[in-house]
Amino acid sequence: MCSPEPINCFPMLVNILSNTFLRLFNSTARFRVWSELFYTAENTELKKYIFFGLFTYLLVLAAGLPPLFAMSNVEDYKVKSTSC
């Protein structure tokens, strides 16, 4: 029942235990577990949200990196360090 990947073992264990308890209490309902890495349905709103979130993050990152390099050069100038 459990494939070699450990990520699949816990959901299968929970499924087996849940169905066992349901049978003990004479229920006709059953749990089923699917193993998919990602939700495959097209959701354009979610894609837009993820895109703009990542785009905003990259803009902030791009705005913050050049001053870091500039400050390093200024510090090198202050201590009069040279590279060989």
Steps between C-alpha positions, in 0.01 A plus 500: 500500500778740581741587222873540571466879529439592864279792397228254395510287816338742745187572291456129436535422870242765589269363231528144631444606860205723412329230298563248778334726757210564264447125461517451878217748544290334225521792261459460125716803419860451387800726451695489176850644455654620174866569460562796270788741531309806381143593435468473122187707432546835329451786741594829337438709812743287700760521223467881490532519878814285501651687205449846650620384840822361356540804274469734798750294696750513212457876466576552868798266473629679189465837672690382807802329343680788317537714815657199671775485238542878502544508878765232472693713253465808721635310800793377291571861395489623860755248625705546179503131418623386162469175315798333344 
